[in-house]
Amino acid sequence: MSFFNIAWQWLISAHQWHGADGIPVRLGQHLVYTGIALGIAIVIALPAGLAMGHLRRGGFAVVTLANFGRALPTLGLLVLIFVLTAGSVASWLVPLTFLAIPPILVNTYEGVLGVDPELTDAARGMGMTGRQVLFKVEMPIAVPLILLGLRISAIQVVATATIAAYIGLGGLGRYIIDGLASDQYNEVAGGAAVIVLLALAVQGVFILLRWLIVPVGLRRQTQNS
Amino acid sequence: MSWAWANRDQIAHLLVSHLYLALVPVLFGIVVSIPVGIMCVRYRWTWPPILSLTSIFYALPSLALYLVLIDYTGLTDWTVIIPLTLFSLSVLIPSVVDGLRSVPQPVRQAATAMGFGSMRQTVRVELPLAIPIIIAGLRVATVSSISLVSVGQLIGIGGLGYFFTDGEQRDFPTEIYVALVLIVILAFIADGLLVLARRWLTPWERGRSARDRRRVFSAAFHGSRAEGSV
């Protein structure tokens, strides 16, 4: 039997849809962990990125952080913090949040920095204050890149939350880790299928968001480029 | 440190396998993405579907793909190499396309005027000029690949990732530290080598101002800006 067959059989069996170990509960947990980590990362990275982009400072720090975030192996970070904190909430929240920050920070910074200086000069010439230039000109123009950063972060966190099942976190990763531990390939396959669907759904949500939030004029421009 | 010295043979062995698992996919990625990227630029209608495909590959968690493949390739290196290759492609194809498109129109016109045929123009003129952006994508792909290999340890094929699960089971942080630091160092060395390669391959960029390079620099952030268009 192929993977898809096994995964499908597992998915349609009624057993998976009820109880504390059912897909709805596990999916809910997964979304909560992802949401919390992403929320904290946004609160930290978005204002920082906007400010650094607006002031045109800190580019080197941003690149270094982005590179470092990419180079850091997620499993290693999870396991290390887990061992060091002896399994408290911090053991999954810190790594998940930490990994979510660089993409948001980098893309927000880049988005604001990339705004044509002629536009910001014109805005200043019209008498806008620095704050107004940032929120009325630079931020709206940076929206496509900010959304890209959020999307990369969200995808990253969904994937890492799965891996975090290894250190005992709930969520969809449980099917994979428990299934591997007990040699139940159908559970592993089903879990992997649900996670793939979730990742694609996240991607879809951001395409929708992009369509809803990005100003119409800007949308046409970025499509051409 | 004494632990690392005492286990140097095992560390060296896993280091080699880690590099193999991480770099083979990037190599496949670059070999495939250059012709595919050229195709996407020459036949514009092929670009939207391929871009959608790359953005799907990008979203798929590597762990899930490893598990899908177990059923087909068993517990072999391919189970890790194939998903990482798809990931590399999702970063590299948009970089190649971005790079080729970044070539200014006057340069193309000059090449045409000098009698370059369209294929020769792409290979001899546009591709070299695209190198900075392609290498920016290559840096993202390589660094990510080196760090992603360790996730494969959850199915038992993860190079230095072995020390993560082993360290967790034995509650022994030293071994986790050592592997973590080694992986980050490997990633930075690979990144540095690619920067050197770019300098060597694009001697004409050397005299240019920092502002000119910003375009390329920004591509280095997210592999490519085109990745965001779908």
Interface residues (C-beta under 8 A of the other chain):
Chain A: S2 F3 I6 V63 A66 N67 F68 R70 A71 L72 P73 T74 L75 G76 L77 V79 L80 F82 V83 L84 P103 V106 N107 E110 G114 P144 L145 L147 L148 G149 I152 I155 V158 A159 T162 I163 Y166 I167 I176 I177 L180 Y185 V188 A189 G191 A192 A193 I195 V196 A199 L200 V202 Q203 I207 T222 Q223 S225
Chain B: S55 I56 Y58 A59 L60 P61 S62 L63 A64 L65 L67 V68 I70 D71 Y72 V140 V143 S144 I146 S147 L148 V149 S150 V151 Q153 L154 I155 G158 G161 F164 T165 G167 E168 D171 F172 P173 I176 Y177 A179 L180 I183 V184 A187 F188 D191 F217 S218 A220 F221 H222 R225 E227 G228 S229 V230
